[in-house]
């Protein structure tokens, strides 16, 4: 990506709002490539490989993990960024970092940790992702965190409660918390990663759901968005209906993904042409410009409803996530009662409940299970 290839509303790395601690440039890399490199080399990034996306990490080797999910989001985001002349490096950096703050055991882990932290300021994974890159990574001689550019940090902080935004702004005026008080939008690159995230997990959760056997091809065939592409594939390749194996599914999912990304690029190009923002900053005061067409949005909502009802709330998934919540809650209680069970950096922190949350949030699924067994003597998963 050369700066000359960027649309005038793209985030230009030469005009970044910069890092909290000034550093010399690192040519030939631009500042957003450099952020991407820092993220890939971080400890939190490597941990994503053993963190649950939807299916618990130990339940099968082929399910998505937080790492493979993040790579898929980066792939979708980058190809749309290139088509739209947005900043592909920034999109990649945000996509690779967007889930760094996730706890072990997916949303069950996050809910359990939030409950444990109810009287200590709560726990929110988006805010935690920012905390990881701002403070928790320990890699540089003179500062904590990765010292990323404003635009990358802004993209990582996708949601934020007003209360948390006020706290962020107190510590850093005009930082990434500010837009939640002003009601403005983030960069187009951040908006793109948000939507690519959703498109990625809708598609891969169908695949993982079928692989797990918790949903069937007949069931998902009731969802119009899926049925449309499956019917098209079958019309072209009637033999696939009879064949065992996964070619029908993969070809259907491939077309579904392409159709959604094609729609995203066309709809966004249109809204950008209509709004004609003067530059990257003008985008922040406008309504969201990275969009899907209304028709596809409605079909997506239907798919999401299906996945909630039939997959995410499936009794078998609910049962294993209930066990995962117990692991997190018991770990929290154990460390709170005996902080010295944590490494010194955490054990000697001034705010022990927050240090316990940081320590648990950083764990991989299997490390959390090992620690739980060490501290309680019990194994909740066979
Ligand atoms: Mg995600």
Boltz pocket constraint, residues with backbone or C-beta under 6 A from the ligand:
constraints:
  - pocket:
      binder: B
      contacts: [[A, 69], [A, 73], [A, 98], [A, 99], [A, 197]]
      max_distance: 6.0
